[in-house]
Amino acid sequence: MSTEAPVLILENLRKTFGSFTAVDGVSLTVPRGSVYGFLGPNGAGKTTTLRMALSIYQPTAGSIRVLGRPSALEVRHRIGYLPEERGLYKKMRARDIIAYFASLKGMPTAAARARADELLERYGLAEFARYRCEALSKGMGQKVQVLATIAHAPEFVILDEPFSGLDPVNQQVLEELIDDLRRAGTTIIFSTHIMEHAERLCDRLVLIARGRAVFDGTLSEARRMIPRRILLRTTGDPDGLRQVPGVVGIERLTDDQFELTLTEDGEPDAVLAACFQNGLPLLAFDRSEPTLRDVFLRLVGPADAVEEVA
């Protein structure tokens, strides 16, 4: 990752709407060349934070630097933004709308059209280039809008809930696009409430709940917030496993299912070896690592979790 100045710095950002506090003291630094996930339930303050970063909203308090400038408006031609609310000119053709948005960011007309053709071909929409947007499916229309967002080759891209409403095939295409941007050195922020996308794509992530950043770090750092666990099924008594270094707890879940809690340096392989050494009959042994969803539920709590978080 580059050692150049961060692309985005937010310091103690706060935004109120009347008596309602939408964002309350958010600070973060987005390194150049990173893929940074904004995670949290709907209504957590993700979109409001991003809109302040883009100078769409002015903060009630706090400071912002985008690409070294105090306002995104000064560097808007270097930024690509996909808003949460989708919208395309229905009568325009797919190729024309991508070229149009590229030209708005300063790309010459001929180069913008060539770029539109290149993107449509690369991401599976070449045969729909001359279709009017009103004739496209929802998923194809959303892909066109994403391509319009990046057509001018911005160095900083913000995607607000880009996976919302996409079927699994188009979600995969969008993941490929984000990977392509990453390899090109583009800095990307995308907000989502779907944890799997963040696990696969993000270098770093910030978890926002009730307007506050409750976690900011890497995926491995997030997972370390949850005690390591082993789920095992046995018809025997696993109590002797308490003697294995790193095992700090054993809880019976059902008649034959138990959850073992390990310290950070506890070794699941040592527990498995002890099962065999003690002659413990095993029906199942699951040492899966904590997921980002586990971290989310731990930090946010089920009361603030939404059903879409998966």
C-alpha positions in Angstrom: 0.0 0.0 0.0 1.3 3.5 -0.8 3.0 5.7 1.7 1.6 8.8 0.1 -0.7 11.1 2.0 -4.1 9.6 2.8 -6.9 10.2 0.3 -9.5 11.0 3.0 -9.1 12.3 6.6 -12.2 12.8 8.8 -11.6 14.3 12.3 -14.4 14.3 14.9 -17.1 14.7 12.2 -20.5 15.5 13.5 -23.8 16.2 11.8 -27.2 17.1 13.3 -30.6 17.6 11.7 -32.5 19.6 14.2 -32.5 17.6 17.4 -31.4 14.4 15.7 -27.7 13.5 15.7 -27.0 11.5 12.5 -23.2 11.4 12.9 -21.5 11.8 16.2 -17.7 12.3 16.3 -16.5 10.0 13.5 -12.8 10.1 12.8 -10.9 7.9 10.2 -8.1 8.0 7.8 -8.4 6.2 4.4 -4.9 5.3 3.0 -4.2 5.7 -0.7 -4.8 2.6 -2.8 -7.0 0.9 -0.1 -10.4 -0.7 -0.3 -12.2 0.7 2.7 -15.6 -0.7 3.8 -18.2 1.4 5.6 -20.3 -1.1 7.4 -23.4 -0.8 9.6 -27.2 -1.3 9.7 -29.5 0.9 7.7 -29.8 4.3 9.3 -26.4 4.1 11.1 -25.0 7.2 9.5 -23.0 5.8 6.7 -24.5 7.8 3.8 -24.5 11.0 5.9 -20.8 10.6 6.6 -20.0 10.0 2.9 -22.1 13.0 1.8 -20.1 15.2 4.2 -16.9 13.8 2.8 -18.2 14.8 -0.7 -19.3 18.3 0.5 -22.9 17.5 -0.3 -23.6 18.1 3.4 -21.7 20.5 5.5 -20.7 19.1 8.9 -22.0 20.6 12.1 -18.6 20.1 13.6 -15.2 18.5 12.7 -12.9 18.7 9.7 -12.4 17.0 6.4 -9.6 16.6 3.9 -10.1 15.0 0.5 -7.1 14.4 -1.8 -5.3 17.0 0.3 -8.0 19.6 0.0 -10.5 20.9 2.5 -13.4 20.4 0.1 -14.2 17.6 -2.4 -15.6 20.3 -4.7 -12.0 21.4 -5.4 -11.0 18.0 -6.6 -14.4 16.7 -7.9 -12.9 15.7 -11.3 -10.6 13.2 -9.5 -13.6 11.5 -7.6 -16.2 9.1 -8.7 -19.4 8.8 -6.7 -22.3 6.3 -6.9 -25.1 7.6 -4.7 -27.4 5.3 -2.8 -30.4 6.7 -4.8 -30.1 5.3 -8.3 -31.1 7.4 -11.3 -30.4 7.3 -15.0 -31.8 9.4 -17.9 -34.3 6.9 -19.2 -34.3 8.0 -22.8 -30.5 8.0 -23.2 -28.6 4.9 -24.5 -26.3 3.0 -22.2 -23.2 4.0 -24.2 -24.2 7.7 -24.4 -24.9 8.0 -20.7 -21.5 6.6 -19.7 -19.7 8.9 -22.2 -21.8 11.8 -21.0 -20.8 11.4 -17.4 -17.1 11.0 -18.4 -17.3 14.2 -20.4 -18.8 16.0 -17.4 -15.6 15.2 -15.5 -13.4 16.7 -18.3 -12.8 13.8 -20.6 -12.8 14.8 -24.4 -15.9 13.5 -26.3 -14.1 11.0 -28.5 -12.1 9.6 -25.5 -15.3 9.4 -23.5 -17.1 7.4 -26.2 -14.1 5.0 -26.5 -14.0 4.6 -22.8 -17.7 3.8 -22.7 -17.3 1.1 -25.3 -14.3 -0.4 -23.5 -16.2 -0.6 -20.2 -19.3 -2.0 -21.7 -17.2 -4.7 -23.4 -15.2 -5.5 -20.3 -18.2 -5.9 -18.0 -20.5 -7.9 -20.3 -22.8 -5.1 -21.6 -21.5 -4.5 -25.1 -24.7 -5.9 -26.8 -26.8 -3.4 -24.8 -24.7 -0.4 -25.7 -27.5 1.1 -27.9 -30.3 0.2 -25.6 -32.2 3.0 -23.9 -31.8 2.9 -20.1 -35.6 2.5 -19.7 -35.3 -0.9 -21.6 -32.6 -2.2 -19.3 -33.2 -4.5 -16.4 -32.7 -3.1 -12.9 -29.4 -5.0 -12.6 -28.1 -3.9 -16.0 -29.1 -0.3 -15.3 -27.2 -0.3 -12.0 -24.1 -1.7 -13.8 -24.4 1.1 -16.3 -24.5 3.7 -13.5 -21.5 2.1 -11.8 -19.6 2.3 -15.1 -20.6 5.9 -15.5 -19.2 6.5 -12.1 -15.7 5.3 -13.0 -15.6 6.2 -16.7 -13.3 9.2 -16.2 -10.8 6.9 -14.4 -11.0 8.7 -11.0 -8.3 8.1 -8.4 -10.9 8.0 -5.5 -14.2 6.2 -5.8 -17.1 6.2 -3.3 -19.8 3.6 -3.9 -22.9 3.8 -1.6 -24.6 0.4 -1.2 -23.4 -0.7 -4.7 -24.6 -4.3 -4.2 -28.2 -3.4 -3.2 -30.7 -5.0 -5.6 -28.2 -6.9 -7.6 -28.6 -10.6 -8.3 -25.7 -13.0 -7.4 -24.3 -12.9 -11.0 -24.2 -9.1 -11.2 -22.8 -9.0 -7.6 -19.9 -11.1 -8.9 -19.3 -8.7 -11.8 -19.3 -5.8 -9.4 -16.7 -7.5 -7.2 -14.5 -8.1 -10.3 -14.8 -4.4 -11.1 -13.8 -3.4 -7.6 -10.8 -5.8 -7.9 -9.9 -4.2 -11.2 -9.9 -0.8 -9.7 -7.8 -2.0 -6.7 -5.2 -3.4 -9.1 -5.1 0.0 -10.9 -4.3 1.7 -7.6 -7.7 3.4 -7.2 -8.8 4.1 -3.6 -12.3 2.8 -3.0 -14.8 3.3 -0.2 -18.0 1.3 -0.4 -20.8 1.2 2.2 -22.8 -1.9 2.8 -24.7 -3.8 5.3 -23.8 -7.2 3.7 -20.9 -8.5 5.7 -19.6 -11.1 3.1 -18.8 -8.4 0.5 -16.6 -6.6 3.1 -14.9 -9.9 4.1 -13.9 -10.6 0.5 -13.0 -7.1 -0.7 -11.8 -4.8 2.0 -8.3 -4.0 3.2 -9.8 -2.0 6.1 -13.3 -1.4 7.4 -15.1 0.9 9.8 -18.2 -0.2 11.5 -20.7 2.6 12.2 -23.6 2.2 14.6 -26.0 4.9 15.9 -23.8 7.6 14.2 -20.5 6.5 15.9 -17.6 4.5 14.6 -17.4 1.5 17.0 -14.6 -0.2 15.1 -11.9 0.9 12.6 -9.3 -1.6 11.5 -8.5 -4.7 9.4 -10.6 -7.8 9.2 -8.1 -9.8 11.2 -8.2 -7.1 13.9 -12.0 -7.3 13.9 -12.0 -11.1 14.3 -9.6 -10.9 17.2 -12.3 -9.0 19.1 -14.3 -12.3 19.3 -13.0 -15.2 21.5 -11.9 -18.1 19.3 -14.3 -21.0 19.5 -14.5 -24.7 18.8 -17.8 -26.5 18.4 -17.6 -30.2 19.0 -20.1 -33.0 19.2 -19.3 -36.0 21.4 -21.0 -38.7 23.3 -18.3 -38.5 25.9 -17.3 -36.0 28.6 -15.1 -33.2 27.2 -14.3 -31.8 30.7 -10.7 -33.0 30.5 -10.0 -30.6 27.6 -9.9 -27.8 30.2 -6.3 -28.9 30.8 -5.3 -28.0 27.2 -3.3 -24.7 27.1 -5.5 -22.0 25.7 -8.8 -23.5 26.6 -10.6 -21.1 28.9 -14.2 -22.4 28.9 -16.4 -25.3 27.9 -20.2 -24.8 27.6 -22.8 -27.5 26.9 -25.1 -26.4 24.1 -27.1 -29.6 23.7 -26.9 -33.2 25.0 -23.9 -33.9 22.7 -22.8 -30.5 21.5 -20.2 -28.3 23.3 -18.6 -24.9 22.7 -15.0 -24.4 23.7 -13.6 -20.9 24.2 -9.9 -20.4 23.4 -7.5 -17.6 24.1 -6.0 -15.7 21.0 -3.0 -18.0 21.1 -4.9 -21.2 21.8 -4.3 -23.9 19.2 -7.4 -25.9 17.8 -5.0 -28.6 16.7 -3.8 -29.1 20.3 -7.5 -29.5 21.3 -8.0 -32.0 18.5 -4.9 -34.0 19.5 -6.1 -34.0 23.1 -9.5 -35.5 22.0 -7.7 -38.4 20.4 -5.2 -38.8 23.3 -8.1 -38.9 25.8 -10.2 -41.3 23.7 -13.0 -38.8 23.4 -15.4 -40.0 20.7 -16.0 -37.2 18.2 -19.1 -36.8 16.1 -18.0 -33.4 14.8 -15.2 -30.9 15.3 -15.6 -27.3 13.9 -12.9 -24.7 14.4 -14.2 -22.0 12.1 -12.9 -18.5 12.7 -15.2 -15.8 13.9 -17.0 -14.0 11.0 -17.5 -10.3 10.5 -21.1 -10.9 11.2 -20.1 -12.2 14.7 -18.2 -9.0 15.3 -21.0 -6.9 14.0 -23.5 -8.5 16.3 -21.1 -8.3 19.3 -20.5 -4.5 18.7 -23.8 -3.4 17.4 -26.1 -5.8 19.2 -29.1 -7.6 17.8 -31.5 -4.7 18.5 -29.7 -2.6 15.9 -29.0 -5.4 13.4 -31.2 -5.7 10.4 -32.3 -8.9 8.6 -30.3 -8.1 5.5 -27.0 -8.4 7.5 -25.8 -11.8 6.5 
